Amino acid sequence: MITQAHISDVSALITLENELFSADNFPLSRSSFYYHVKKNPLFIYREAGQIVGYLLWLKRKNRYRLYSLGVSKKCRGLGIAQALLTYSFERLKASSYTLEVKTINSSAIRLYKKNGFKEQKLLVNYYPNHCDGYLMVKC
């Protein structure tokens, strides 16, 4: 089941975030989650009462930027990321959607292309450890 996140979900979101992202990948902090729950579209996917995925968008005028998407390692390949994207596109009406993704993250790139995103620009050394990224756009 997908819903908008609430303040009461922050502890579970932090647990998931720390499972998914090491310190050098800049995981969101507790205070960041509190802020985003109040200010931005942050959708969560629950399975058997547990948060197993989330999707965070930042609104910029008439467009949205996908800021973070995470799915529990034990639940990957079950269509959760796709469900979160579909749910958000149905609710967030915008002229365009953007995101940045590491060029080595082929599974995420496939997912985004499947959902209408196109690579717009190569972002050289965008991520730590000199990892390149793509700016992707969906209009």
MODELLER restraints for C-alpha pairs under 7 A, 6 or more apart:
rsr = mdl.restraints
at = mdl.atoms
rsr.add(forms.Gaussian(group=physical.xy_distance, feature=features.Distance(at['CA:1:A'], at['CA:45:A']), mean=5.55, stdev=0.5))
rsr.add(forms.Gaussian(group=physical.xy_distance, feature=features.Distance(at['CA:1:A'], at['CA:46:A']), mean=5.26, stdev=0.5))
rsr.add(forms.Gaussian(group=physical.xy_distance, feature=features.Distance(at['CA:1:A'], at['CA:47:A']), mean=6.79, stdev=0.5))
rsr.add(forms.Gaussian(group=physical.xy_distance, feature=features.Distance(at['CA:2:A'], at['CA:43:A']), mean=6.59, stdev=0.5))
rsr.add(forms.Gaussian(group=physical.xy_distance, feature=features.Distance(at['CA:2:A'], at['CA:44:A']), mean=5.49, stdev=0.5))
rsr.add(forms.Gaussian(group=physical.xy_distance, feature=features.Distance(at['CA:2:A'], at['CA:45:A']), mean=4.51, stdev=0.5))
rsr.add(forms.Gaussian(group=physical.xy_distance, feature=features.Distance(at['CA:2:A'], at['CA:46:A']), mean=6.41, stdev=0.5))
rsr.add(forms.Gaussian(group=physical.xy_distance, feature=features.Distance(at['CA:3:A'], at['CA:43:A']), mean=5.58, stdev=0.5))
rsr.add(forms.Gaussian(group=physical.xy_distance, feature=features.Distance(at['CA:3:A'], at['CA:44:A']), mean=5.56, stdev=0.5))
rsr.add(forms.Gaussian(group=physical.xy_distance, feature=features.Distance(at['CA:3:A'], at['CA:45:A']), mean=6.81, stdev=0.5))
rsr.add(forms.Gaussian(group=physical.xy_distance, feature=features.Distance(at['CA:4:A'], at['CA:42:A']), mean=5.82, stdev=0.5))
rsr.add(forms.Gaussian(group=physical.xy_distance, feature=features.Distance(at['CA:4:A'], at['CA:43:A']), mean=4.52, stdev=0.5))
rsr.add(forms.Gaussian(group=physical.xy_distance, feature=features.Distance(at['CA:4:A'], at['CA:44:A']), mean=6.16, stdev=0.5))
rsr.add(forms.Gaussian(group=physical.xy_distance, feature=features.Distance(at['CA:5:A'], at['CA:37:A']), mean=6.01, stdev=0.5))
rsr.add(forms.Gaussian(group=physical.xy_distance, feature=features.Distance(at['CA:5:A'], at['CA:42:A']), mean=5.63, stdev=0.5))
rsr.add(forms.Gaussian(group=physical.xy_distance, feature=features.Distance(at['CA:5:A'], at['CA:43:A']), mean=5.57, stdev=0.5))
rsr.add(forms.Gaussian(group=physical.xy_distance, feature=features.Distance(at['CA:5:A'], at['CA:44:A']), mean=5.80, stdev=0.5))
rsr.add(forms.Gaussian(group=physical.xy_distance, feature=features.Distance(at['CA:6:A'], at['CA:37:A']), mean=5.98, stdev=0.5))
rsr.add(forms.Gaussian(group=physical.xy_distance, feature=features.Distance(at['CA:7:A'], at['CA:34:A']), mean=6.38, stdev=0.5))
rsr.add(forms.Gaussian(group=physical.xy_distance, feature=features.Distance(at['CA:7:A'], at['CA:37:A']), mean=6.38, stdev=0.5))
rsr.add(forms.Gaussian(group=physical.xy_distance, feature=features.Distance(at['CA:10:A'], at['CA:30:A']), mean=6.89, stdev=0.5))
rsr.add(forms.Gaussian(group=physical.xy_distance, feature=features.Distance(at['CA:10:A'], at['CA:33:A']), mean=6.18, stdev=0.5))
rsr.add(forms.Gaussian(group=physical.xy_distance, feature=features.Distance(at['CA:10:A'], at['CA:34:A']), mean=6.59, stdev=0.5))
rsr.add(forms.Gaussian(group=physical.xy_distance, feature=features.Distance(at['CA:12:A'], at['CA:51:A']), mean=6.59, stdev=0.5))
rsr.add(forms.Gaussian(group=physical.xy_distance, feature=features.Distance(at['CA:14:A'], at['CA:30:A']), mean=6.28, stdev=0.5))
rsr.add(forms.Gaussian(group=physical.xy_distance, feature=features.Distance(at['CA:16:A'], at['CA:72:A']), mean=6.65, stdev=0.5))
rsr.add(forms.Gaussian(group=physical.xy_distance, feature=features.Distance(at['CA:17:A'], at['CA:27:A']), mean=6.22, stdev=0.5))
rsr.add(forms.Gaussian(group=physical.xy_distance, feature=features.Distance(at['CA:17:A'], at['CA:28:A']), mean=6.90, stdev=0.5))
rsr.add(forms.Gaussian(group=physical.xy_distance, feature=features.Distance(at['CA:18:A'], at['CA:27:A']), mean=6.80, stdev=0.5))
rsr.add(forms.Gaussian(group=physical.xy_distance, feature=features.Distance(at['CA:20:A'], at['CA:72:A']), mean=6.95, stdev=0.5))
rsr.add(forms.Gaussian(group=physical.xy_distance, feature=features.Distance(at['CA:21:A'], at['CA:27:A']), mean=5.46, stdev=0.5))
rsr.add(forms.Gaussian(group=physical.xy_distance, feature=features.Distance(at['CA:36:A'], at['CA:42:A']), mean=6.88, stdev=0.5))
rsr.add(forms.Gaussian(group=physical.xy_distance, feature=features.Distance(at['CA:40:A'], at['CA:57:A']), mean=6.35, stdev=0.5))
rsr.add(forms.Gaussian(group=physical.xy_distance, feature=features.Distance(at['CA:40:A'], at['CA:58:A']), mean=5.85, stdev=0.5))
rsr.add(forms.Gaussian(group=physical.xy_distance, feature=features.Distance(at['CA:41:A'], at['CA:56:A']), mean=5.96, stdev=0.5))
rsr.add(forms.Gaussian(group=physical.xy_distance, feature=features.Distance(at['CA:41:A'], at['CA:57:A']), mean=5.39, stdev=0.5))
rsr.add(forms.Gaussian(group=physical.xy_distance, feature=features.Distance(at['CA:42:A'], at['CA:54:A']), mean=6.95, stdev=0.5))
rsr.add(forms.Gaussian(group=physical.xy_distance, feature=features.Distance(at['CA:42:A'], at['CA:55:A']), mean=5.67, stdev=0.5))
rsr.add(forms.Gaussian(group=physical.xy_distance, feature=features.Distance(at['CA:42:A'], at['CA:56:A']), mean=4.41, stdev=0.5))
rsr.add(forms.Gaussian(group=physical.xy_distance, feature=features.Distance(at['CA:42:A'], at['CA:57:A']), mean=6.41, stdev=0.5))
rsr.add(forms.Gaussian(group=physical.xy_distance, feature=features.Distance(at['CA:43:A'], at['CA:54:A']), mean=5.50, stdev=0.5))
rsr.add(forms.Gaussian(group=physical.xy_distance, feature=features.Distance(at['CA:43:A'], at['CA:55:A']), mean=5.22, stdev=0.5))
rsr.add(forms.Gaussian(group=physical.xy_distance, feature=features.Distance(at['CA:43:A'], at['CA:56:A']), mean=6.49, stdev=0.5))
rsr.add(forms.Gaussian(group=physical.xy_distance, feature=features.Distance(at['CA:44:A'], at['CA:51:A']), mean=6.50, stdev=0.5))
rsr.add(forms.Gaussian(group=physical.xy_distance, feature=features.Distance(at['CA:44:A'], at['CA:53:A']), mean=5.73, stdev=0.5))
rsr.add(forms.Gaussian(group=physical.xy_distance, feature=features.Distance(at['CA:44:A'], at['CA:54:A']), mean=4.29, stdev=0.5))
rsr.add(forms.Gaussian(group=physical.xy_distance, feature=features.Distance(at['CA:44:A'], at['CA:55:A']), mean=6.55, stdev=0.5))
rsr.add(forms.Gaussian(group=physical.xy_distance, feature=features.Distance(at['CA:45:A'], at['CA:51:A']), mean=5.69, stdev=0.5))
rsr.add(forms.Gaussian(group=physical.xy_distance, feature=features.Distance(at['CA:45:A'], at['CA:52:A']), mean=5.87, stdev=0.5))
rsr.add(forms.Gaussian(group=physical.xy_distance, feature=features.Distance(at['CA:45:A'], at['CA:53:A']), mean=4.93, stdev=0.5))
rsr.add(forms.Gaussian(group=physical.xy_distance, feature=features.Distance(at['CA:45:A'], at['CA:54:A']), mean=5.98, stdev=0.5))
rsr.add(forms.Gaussian(group=physical.xy_distance, feature=features.Distance(at['CA:46:A'], at['CA:52:A']), mean=5.78, stdev=0.5))
rsr.add(forms.Gaussian(group=physical.xy_distance, feature=features.Distance(at['CA:52:A'], at['CA:71:A']), mean=5.74, stdev=0.5))
rsr.add(forms.Gaussian(group=physical.xy_distance, feature=features.Distance(at['CA:52:A'], at['CA:72:A']), mean=5.12, stdev=0.5))
rsr.add(forms.Gaussian(group=physical.xy_distance, feature=features.Distance(at['CA:52:A'], at['CA:75:A']), mean=6.95, stdev=0.5))
rsr.add(forms.Gaussian(group=physical.xy_distance, feature=features.Distance(at['CA:53:A'], at['CA:70:A']), mean=5.39, stdev=0.5))
rsr.add(forms.Gaussian(group=physical.xy_distance, feature=features.Distance(at['CA:53:A'], at['CA:71:A']), mean=4.14, stdev=0.5))
rsr.add(forms.Gaussian(group=physical.xy_distance, feature=features.Distance(at['CA:53:A'], at['CA:72:A']), mean=6.10, stdev=0.5))
rsr.add(forms.Gaussian(group=physical.xy_distance, feature=features.Distance(at['CA:53:A'], at['CA:80:A']), mean=6.86, stdev=0.5))
rsr.add(forms.Gaussian(group=physical.xy_distance, feature=features.Distance(at['CA:54:A'], at['CA:69:A']), mean=5.75, stdev=0.5))
rsr.add(forms.Gaussian(group=physical.xy_distance, feature=features.Distance(at['CA:54:A'], at['CA:70:A']), mean=5.44, stdev=0.5))
rsr.add(forms.Gaussian(group=physical.xy_distance, feature=features.Distance(at['CA:54:A'], at['CA:71:A']), mean=6.63, stdev=0.5))
rsr.add(forms.Gaussian(group=physical.xy_distance, feature=features.Distance(at['CA:55:A'], at['CA:68:A']), mean=5.86, stdev=0.5))
rsr.add(forms.Gaussian(group=physical.xy_distance, feature=features.Distance(at['CA:55:A'], at['CA:69:A']), mean=4.47, stdev=0.5))
rsr.add(forms.Gaussian(group=physical.xy_distance, feature=features.Distance(at['CA:55:A'], at['CA:70:A']), mean=6.64, stdev=0.5))
rsr.add(forms.Gaussian(group=physical.xy_distance, feature=features.Distance(at['CA:55:A'], at['CA:84:A']), mean=6.50, stdev=0.5))
rsr.add(forms.Gaussian(group=physical.xy_distance, feature=features.Distance(at['CA:56:A'], at['CA:66:A']), mean=6.14, stdev=0.5))
rsr.add(forms.Gaussian(group=physical.xy_distance, feature=features.Distance(at['CA:56:A'], at['CA:67:A']), mean=5.53, stdev=0.5))
rsr.add(forms.Gaussian(group=physical.xy_distance, feature=features.Distance(at['CA:56:A'], at['CA:68:A']), mean=5.16, stdev=0.5))
rsr.add(forms.Gaussian(group=physical.xy_distance, feature=features.Distance(at['CA:56:A'], at['CA:69:A']), mean=6.37, stdev=0.5))
rsr.add(forms.Gaussian(group=physical.xy_distance, feature=features.Distance(at['CA:57:A'], at['CA:64:A']), mean=6.13, stdev=0.5))
rsr.add(forms.Gaussian(group=physical.xy_distance, feature=features.Distance(at['CA:57:A'], at['CA:65:A']), mean=5.50, stdev=0.5))
rsr.add(forms.Gaussian(group=physical.xy_distance, feature=features.Distance(at['CA:57:A'], at['CA:66:A']), mean=4.57, stdev=0.5))
rsr.add(forms.Gaussian(group=physical.xy_distance, feature=features.Distance(at['CA:57:A'], at['CA:67:A']), mean=5.41, stdev=0.5))
rsr.add(forms.Gaussian(group=physical.xy_distance, feature=features.Distance(at['CA:58:A'], at['CA:64:A']), mean=5.54, stdev=0.5))
rsr.add(forms.Gaussian(group=physical.xy_distance, feature=features.Distance(at['CA:58:A'], at['CA:65:A']), mean=5.10, stdev=0.5))
rsr.add(forms.Gaussian(group=physical.xy_distance, feature=features.Distance(at['CA:58:A'], at['CA:66:A']), mean=6.45, stdev=0.5))
rsr.add(forms.Gaussian(group=physical.xy_distance, feature=features.Distance(at['CA:58:A'], at['CA:67:A']), mean=6.38, stdev=0.5))
rsr.add(forms.Gaussian(group=physical.xy_distance, feature=features.Distance(at['CA:59:A'], at['CA:65:A']), mean=6.41, stdev=0.5))
rsr.add(forms.Gaussian(group=physical.xy_distance, feature=features.Distance(at['CA:62:A'], at['CA:94:A']), mean=5.44, stdev=0.5))
rsr.add(forms.Gaussian(group=physical.xy_distance, feature=features.Distance(at['CA:62:A'], at['CA:95:A']), mean=5.90, stdev=0.5))
rsr.add(forms.Gaussian(group=physical.xy_distance, feature=features.Distance(at['CA:63:A'], at['CA:94:A']), mean=4.92, stdev=0.5))
rsr.add(forms.Gaussian(group=physical.xy_distance, feature=features.Distance(at['CA:63:A'], at['CA:95:A']), mean=5.56, stdev=0.5))
rsr.add(forms.Gaussian(group=physical.xy_distance, feature=features.Distance(at['CA:63:A'], at['CA:96:A']), mean=4.93, stdev=0.5))
rsr.add(forms.Gaussian(group=physical.xy_distance, feature=features.Distance(at['CA:63:A'], at['CA:97:A']), mean=5.66, stdev=0.5))
rsr.add(forms.Gaussian(group=physical.xy_distance, feature=features.Distance(at['CA:64:A'], at['CA:94:A']), mean=6.72, stdev=0.5))
rsr.add(forms.Gaussian(group=physical.xy_distance, feature=features.Distance(at['CA:64:A'], at['CA:96:A']), mean=6.62, stdev=0.5))
rsr.add(forms.Gaussian(group=physical.xy_distance, feature=features.Distance(at['CA:64:A'], at['CA:97:A']), mean=4.83, stdev=0.5))
rsr.add(forms.Gaussian(group=physical.xy_distance, feature=features.Distance(at['CA:64:A'], at['CA:98:A']), mean=6.41, stdev=0.5))
rsr.add(forms.Gaussian(group=physical.xy_distance, feature=features.Distance(at['CA:65:A'], at['CA:97:A']), mean=5.60, stdev=0.5))
rsr.add(forms.Gaussian(group=physical.xy_distance, feature=features.Distance(at['CA:65:A'], at['CA:98:A']), mean=4.67, stdev=0.5))
rsr.add(forms.Gaussian(group=physical.xy_distance, feature=features.Distance(at['CA:65:A'], at['CA:99:A']), mean=5.53, stdev=0.5))
rsr.add(forms.Gaussian(group=physical.xy_distance, feature=features.Distance(at['CA:66:A'], at['CA:98:A']), mean=6.15, stdev=0.5))
rsr.add(forms.Gaussian(group=physical.xy_distance, feature=features.Distance(at['CA:66:A'], at['CA:99:A']), mean=5.00, stdev=0.5))
rsr.add(forms.Gaussian(group=physical.xy_distance, feature=features.Distance(at['CA:67:A'], at['CA:99:A']), mean=6.80, stdev=0.5))
rsr.add(forms.Gaussian(group=physical.xy_distance, feature=features.Distance(at['CA:71:A'], at['CA:81:A']), mean=6.73, stdev=0.5))
rsr.add(forms.Gaussian(group=physical.xy_distance, feature=features.Distance(at['CA:95:A'], at['CA:139:A']), mean=6.12, stdev=0.5))
rsr.add(forms.Gaussian(group=physical.xy_distance, feature=features.Distance(at['CA:96:A'], at['CA:137:A']), mean=6.95, stdev=0.5))
rsr.add(forms.Gaussian(group=physical.xy_distance, feature=features.Distance(at['CA:96:A'], at['CA:138:A']), mean=5.54, stdev=0.5))
rsr.add(forms.Gaussian(group=physical.xy_distance, feature=features.Distance(at['CA:96:A'], at['CA:139:A']), mean=4.37, stdev=0.5))
rsr.add(forms.Gaussian(group=physical.xy_distance, feature=features.Distance(at['CA:97:A'], at['CA:137:A']), mean=5.72, stdev=0.5))
rsr.add(forms.Gaussian(group=physical.xy_distance, feature=features.Distance(at['CA:97:A'], at['CA:138:A']), mean=5.08, stdev=0.5))
rsr.add(forms.Gaussian(group=physical.xy_distance, feature=features.Distance(at['CA:97:A'], at['CA:139:A']), mean=6.49, stdev=0.5))
rsr.add(forms.Gaussian(group=physical.xy_distance, feature=features.Distance(at['CA:98:A'], at['CA:136:A']), mean=5.60, stdev=0.5))
rsr.add(forms.Gaussian(group=physical.xy_distance, feature=features.Distance(at['CA:98:A'], at['CA:137:A']), mean=4.49, stdev=0.5))
rsr.add(forms.Gaussian(group=physical.xy_distance, feature=features.Distance(at['CA:98:A'], at['CA:138:A']), mean=6.36, stdev=0.5))
rsr.add(forms.Gaussian(group=physical.xy_distance, feature=features.Distance(at['CA:99:A'], at['CA:135:A']), mean=5.87, stdev=0.5))
rsr.add(forms.Gaussian(group=physical.xy_distance, feature=features.Distance(at['CA:99:A'], at['CA:136:A']), mean=5.35, stdev=0.5))
rsr.add(forms.Gaussian(group=physical.xy_distance, feature=features.Distance(at['CA:99:A'], at['CA:137:A']), mean=6.69, stdev=0.5))
rsr.add(forms.Gaussian(group=physical.xy_distance, feature=features.Distance(at['CA:100:A'], at['CA:133:A']), mean=6.35, stdev=0.5))
rsr.add(forms.Gaussian(group=physical.xy_distance, feature=features.Distance(at['CA:100:A'], at['CA:134:A']), mean=5.50, stdev=0.5))
rsr.add(forms.Gaussian(group=physical.xy_distance, feature=features.Distance(at['CA:100:A'], at['CA:135:A']), mean=4.64, stdev=0.5))
rsr.add(forms.Gaussian(group=physical.xy_distance, feature=features.Distance(at['CA:100:A'], at['CA:136:A']), mean=6.13, stdev=0.5))
rsr.add(forms.Gaussian(group=physical.xy_distance, feature=features.Distance(at['CA:101:A'], at['CA:133:A']), mean=5.24, stdev=0.5))
rsr.add(forms.Gaussian(group=physical.xy_distance, feature=features.Distance(at['CA:101:A'], at['CA:134:A']), mean=5.42, stdev=0.5))
rsr.add(forms.Gaussian(group=physical.xy_distance, feature=features.Distance(at['CA:101:A'], at['CA:135:A']), mean=6.85, stdev=0.5))
rsr.add(forms.Gaussian(group=physical.xy_distance, feature=features.Distance(at['CA:102:A'], at['CA:131:A']), mean=6.89, stdev=0.5))
rsr.add(forms.Gaussian(group=physical.xy_distance, feature=features.Distance(at['CA:102:A'], at['CA:132:A']), mean=5.96, stdev=0.5))
rsr.add(forms.Gaussian(group=physical.xy_distance, feature=features.Distance(at['CA:102:A'], at['CA:133:A']), mean=4.14, stdev=0.5))
rsr.add(forms.Gaussian(group=physical.xy_distance, feature=features.Distance(at['CA:102:A'], at['CA:134:A']), mean=6.37, stdev=0.5))
rsr.add(forms.Gaussian(group=physical.xy_distance, feature=features.Distance(at['CA:103:A'], at['CA:132:A']), mean=5.82, stdev=0.5))
rsr.add(forms.Gaussian(group=physical.xy_distance, feature=features.Distance(at['CA:103:A'], at['CA:133:A']), mean=4.84, stdev=0.5))
rsr.add(forms.Gaussian(group=physical.xy_distance, feature=features.Distance(at['CA:103:A'], at['CA:134:A']), mean=6.10, stdev=0.5))
rsr.add(forms.Gaussian(group=physical.xy_distance, feature=features.Distance(at['CA:116:A'], at['CA:138:A']), mean=5.64, stdev=0.5))
rsr.add(forms.Gaussian(group=physical.xy_distance, feature=features.Distance(at['CA:117:A'], at['CA:136:A']), mean=5.74, stdev=0.5))
rsr.add(forms.Gaussian(group=physical.xy_distance, feature=features.Distance(at['CA:117:A'], at['CA:137:A']), mean=5.05, stdev=0.5))
rsr.add(forms.Gaussian(group=physical.xy_distance, feature=features.Distance(at['CA:117:A'], at['CA:138:A']), mean=4.37, stdev=0.5))
rsr.add(forms.Gaussian(group=physical.xy_distance, feature=features.Distance(at['CA:118:A'], at['CA:136:A']), mean=5.18, stdev=0.5))
rsr.add(forms.Gaussian(group=physical.xy_distance, feature=features.Distance(at['CA:118:A'], at['CA:137:A']), mean=5.38, stdev=0.5))
rsr.add(forms.Gaussian(group=physical.xy_distance, feature=features.Distance(at['CA:118:A'], at['CA:138:A']), mean=6.40, stdev=0.5))
rsr.add(forms.Gaussian(group=physical.xy_distance, feature=features.Distance(at['CA:119:A'], at['CA:134:A']), mean=6.14, stdev=0.5))
rsr.add(forms.Gaussian(group=physical.xy_distance, feature=features.Distance(at['CA:119:A'], at['CA:135:A']), mean=5.97, stdev=0.5))
rsr.add(forms.Gaussian(group=physical.xy_distance, feature=features.Distance(at['CA:119:A'], at['CA:136:A']), mean=4.42, stdev=0.5))
rsr.add(forms.Gaussian(group=physical.xy_distance, feature=features.Distance(at['CA:119:A'], at['CA:137:A']), mean=6.61, stdev=0.5))
rsr.add(forms.Gaussian(group=physical.xy_distance, feature=features.Distance(at['CA:120:A'], at['CA:135:A']), mean=5.55, stdev=0.5))
rsr.add(forms.Gaussian(group=physical.xy_distance, feature=features.Distance(at['CA:120:A'], at['CA:136:A']), mean=5.34, stdev=0.5))
rsr.add(forms.Gaussian(group=physical.xy_distance, feature=features.Distance(at['CA:120:A'], at['CA:137:A']), mean=6.43, stdev=0.5))
rsr.add(forms.Gaussian(group=physical.xy_distance, feature=features.Distance(at['CA:121:A'], at['CA:134:A']), mean=5.68, stdev=0.5))
rsr.add(forms.Gaussian(group=physical.xy_distance, feature=features.Distance(at['CA:121:A'], at['CA:135:A']), mean=5.12, stdev=0.5))
rsr.add(forms.Gaussian(group=physical.xy_distance, feature=features.Distance(at['CA:122:A'], at['CA:133:A']), mean=6.00, stdev=0.5))
rsr.add(forms.Gaussian(group=physical.xy_distance, feature=features.Distance(at['CA:122:A'], at['CA:134:A']), mean=4.73, stdev=0.5))
rsr.add(forms.Gaussian(group=physical.xy_distance, feature=features.Distance(at['CA:122:A'], at['CA:135:A']), mean=6.45, stdev=0.5))
rsr.add(forms.Gaussian(group=physical.xy_distance, feature=features.Distance(at['CA:123:A'], at['CA:132:A']), mean=5.58, stdev=0.5))
rsr.add(forms.Gaussian(group=physical.xy_distance, feature=features.Distance(at['CA:123:A'], at['CA:133:A']), mean=4.83, stdev=0.5))
rsr.add(forms.Gaussian(group=physical.xy_distance, feature=features.Distance(at['CA:123:A'], at['CA:134:A']), mean=5.50, stdev=0.5))
rsr.add(forms.Gaussian(group=physical.xy_distance, feature=features.Distance(at['CA:123:A'], at['CA:135:A']), mean=6.78, stdev=0.5))
rsr.add(forms.Gaussian(group=physical.xy_distance, feature=features.Distance(at['CA:124:A'], at['CA:132:A']), mean=4.67, stdev=0.5))
rsr.add(forms.Gaussian(group=physical.xy_distance, feature=features.Distance(at['CA:124:A'], at['CA:133:A']), mean=6.53, stdev=0.5))
rsr.add(forms.Gaussian(group=physical.xy_distance, feature=features.Distance(at['CA:125:A'], at['CA:131:A']), mean=5.09, stdev=0.5))
rsr.add(forms.Gaussian(group=physical.xy_distance, feature=features.Distance(at['CA:125:A'], at['CA:132:A']), mean=4.72, stdev=0.5))
rsr.add(forms.Gaussian(group=physical.xy_distance, feature=features.Distance(at['CA:126:A'], at['CA:132:A']), mean=5.33, stdev=0.5))
rsr.add(forms.Gaussian(group=physical.xy_distance, feature=features.Distance(at['CA:126:A'], at['CA:133:A']), mean=5.83, stdev=0.5))
rsr.add(forms.Gaussian(group=physical.xy_distance, feature=features.Distance(at['CA:127:A'], at['CA:133:A']), mean=6.98, stdev=0.5))
